[in-house]
């Protein structure tokens, strides 16, 4: 799998933003910080993933569109030529996203963008884009997923099942699928859903976090999770 495969499967910008908020909400309920969402990243909004082992991605939602950069340290494409970007990653990048390439939070100390994969989509684009004609062949001998863009596959249509697997592996908890589906579907958050996901969580604290994220809250906190709601 490469960034081109990921680009073909990512949802629209609006759906991606909702899914990013849902991941952050789920992690907030569990007391984790693997997935986060900042609704005030300067003048933009940003979703981030940090797995604690150096793998990461950032998704920046700007007024012009969305820019994604990620790092997979096991990739032969990471640290290519003394920390310089792998050739082609930025080929074709629109000028609207140039400020993301020089963003200090995403850069090495020398100012070079820290990334093994890049994607972008302007608001009026019909699809996601990656660098033109990236040559993966030198990186493919030891790695079947050469650039690490698979880190984004939790944002595909099977997000609820992928998050259930994530919680089992990272937090070592078995979550009820209906409650995950409820959050992924962006249905108003209830105390019942919070308790189903984490009986030890403080509903007041979680609801405060939901307000920060821009996640909807139920007027009746005691409503049960919607067991018929499919994952989005």
C-alpha positions in Angstrom: 0.0 0.0 0.0 1.3 3.5 -0.9 0.0 7.0 -0.6 -1.7 6.6 -4.0 -3.8 3.7 -2.6 -4.7 5.9 0.4 -5.6 8.8 -1.7 -8.1 6.7 -3.6 -9.9 5.6 -0.4 -10.0 8.6 1.8 -13.4 10.2 2.2 -14.4 13.8 1.3 -12.9 16.6 3.4 -16.2 17.0 5.4 -16.4 13.3 6.2 -12.7 13.2 7.1 -13.1 16.1 9.5 -16.0 14.4 11.2 -14.1 11.1 11.5 -11.1 12.9 12.9 -13.3 14.5 15.6 -14.9 11.1 16.3 -11.5 9.5 16.9 -10.5 12.3 19.2 -13.8 12.0 21.1 -13.4 8.2 21.5 -9.8 8.6 22.8 -11.0 11.4 25.2 -13.6 9.1 26.6 -11.0 6.4 27.2 -8.5 8.8 28.7 -6.0 8.5 25.9 -4.2 10.9 23.6 -3.4 8.8 20.6 -5.8 10.8 18.5 -6.4 14.5 19.1 -8.2 17.3 17.4 -7.4 21.0 17.8 -10.3 23.3 16.5 -8.0 26.3 16.9 -4.7 25.5 15.2 -3.9 29.1 14.5 -6.6 30.1 12.0 -7.0 26.5 10.9 -8.1 23.2 12.5 -5.8 20.2 12.9 -6.2 16.5 13.7 -3.2 14.6 14.9 -2.0 11.1 15.7 0.9 10.2 17.9 1.4 6.5 18.7 4.2 7.0 21.3 6.7 5.1 19.1 7.6 8.0 16.7 4.9 7.3 14.1 2.6 10.3 13.6 0.4 12.2 11.2 -1.2 15.7 11.1 -4.2 16.7 9.1 -4.6 20.4 8.7 -8.0 21.8 7.6 -7.5 25.2 6.1 -9.8 27.7 4.4 -8.4 26.4 1.1 -8.5 22.7 1.7 -6.7 20.0 3.6 -3.0 19.1 3.9 -1.8 15.8 5.4 1.7 14.9 6.4 2.9 11.7 8.2 6.0 10.0 9.4 6.7 6.3 9.6 10.2 5.8 11.0 10.5 2.2 9.8 10.1 3.4 6.2 13.1 3.4 4.0 11.7 6.7 2.7 12.2 8.3 6.1 15.5 10.2 6.5 16.4 9.8 2.9 19.6 11.7 2.0 20.4 12.9 5.4 16.9 14.0 6.4 15.8 15.5 3.1 12.4 14.6 1.7 12.1 11.6 -0.6 12.1 12.8 -4.2 8.6 13.6 -5.5 6.6 13.9 -2.3 5.8 17.5 -2.9 5.7 17.5 -6.7 2.5 19.2 -7.8 1.6 20.7 -4.4 -0.5 23.8 -4.8 0.8 27.1 -3.5 -2.1 27.3 -1.0 -0.3 24.7 1.1 3.2 26.1 1.0 2.9 27.4 4.6 2.3 23.8 5.8 5.6 22.7 4.3 7.5 25.2 6.3 5.4 24.9 9.5 8.0 24.5 12.4 5.8 21.9 14.2 6.2 19.6 11.2 9.8 20.2 10.5 13.3 19.0 11.3 15.6 21.5 13.2 17.1 22.5 9.8 13.6 23.5 8.6 13.1 20.5 6.3 9.6 19.1 6.4 9.5 15.9 8.5 7.5 13.4 6.4 7.5 10.1 4.7 4.1 10.7 3.0 2.1 13.8 1.9 -1.4 14.2 0.7 -3.6 17.2 -0.1 -7.0 18.2 -1.4 -8.3 21.7 -2.2 -12.0 22.4 -1.4 -13.0 22.3 -5.1 -10.9 19.2 -5.9 -12.8 16.0 -6.7 -10.2 13.7 -5.2 -7.1 13.5 -3.0 -3.7 14.1 -4.4 -0.1 13.0 -3.7 3.2 13.9 -5.3 3.5 13.2 -9.0 5.2 10.0 -10.1 6.8 9.1 -6.7 9.4 6.3 -7.3 8.9 3.7 -4.6 11.1 1.1 -6.1 14.2 1.8 -4.1 12.2 1.6 -0.9 10.2 -1.6 -1.6 12.8 -4.3 -1.1 12.3 -4.5 2.7 8.9 -2.9 3.1 5.6 -3.8 1.4 4.1 -0.5 2.7 7.0 1.7 1.9 5.9 5.2 2.9 3.8 4.5 6.0 0.7 6.1 4.7 -1.2 3.0 6.0 -1.3 5.0 9.3 -4.3 6.8 7.8 -6.3 3.6 7.0 -8.3 4.0 10.3 -10.1 6.9 8.5 -11.5 4.6 5.8 -15.1 3.4 5.9 -14.4 0.6 8.4 -13.3 3.2 11.0 -15.5 1.8 13.8 -14.0 -1.7 13.6 -10.5 -0.3 13.2 -11.0 1.8 16.4 -12.3 -1.3 18.2 -9.1 -3.1 17.3 -7.0 0.0 18.3 -8.6 0.1 21.7 -8.1 -3.6 22.3 -4.4 -3.3 21.3 -3.4 0.0 22.8 -5.8 0.4 25.8 -6.4 -3.4 26.3 -10.2 -2.9 26.6 -13.0 -4.6 24.7 -15.4 -1.9 23.6 -19.1 -2.4 22.7 -19.5 -1.9 19.0 -22.8 0.0 19.3 -21.2 2.7 21.4 -18.3 3.1 19.0 -20.8 3.2 16.1 -22.7 6.0 18.0 -19.7 8.2 18.2 -18.4 7.5 14.7 -21.8 8.3 13.3 -21.5 11.7 15.1 -24.7 11.2 17.0 -25.2 13.5 20.1 -23.1 12.2 23.0 -24.9 10.8 26.0 -23.9 9.7 29.5 -25.0 6.2 28.6 -22.6 6.1 25.7 -19.8 7.4 27.8 -20.4 4.8 30.5 -20.6 2.0 27.9 -17.2 3.0 26.6 -15.6 3.8 29.9 -17.5 3.3 33.2 -14.8 5.2 35.1 -14.9 8.3 33.0 -16.4 11.5 34.3 -19.4 12.4 32.1 -19.0 16.1 33.0 -15.3 16.1 32.0 -16.1 14.2 28.8 -18.9 16.5 27.9 -16.6 19.5 28.4 -14.1 17.9 26.0 -16.8 17.3 23.5 -17.7 21.0 23.6 -14.0 21.9 22.9 -13.9 19.4 20.0 -17.2 20.6 18.5 -18.7 17.2 19.0 -22.6 17.2 19.4 -24.1 16.7 22.9 -27.5 15.2 23.7 -30.0 17.4 25.5 -30.9 14.2 27.4 -27.6 12.8 28.7 -29.2 9.5 29.8 -30.3 8.4 26.3 -29.1 4.9 25.4 -26.7 4.4 22.4 -28.4 3.9 19.1 -27.9 0.2 18.5 -29.2 0.3 14.9 -26.8 3.0 13.7 -24.3 1.8 11.1 -20.7 3.0 11.2 -20.0 5.9 8.8 
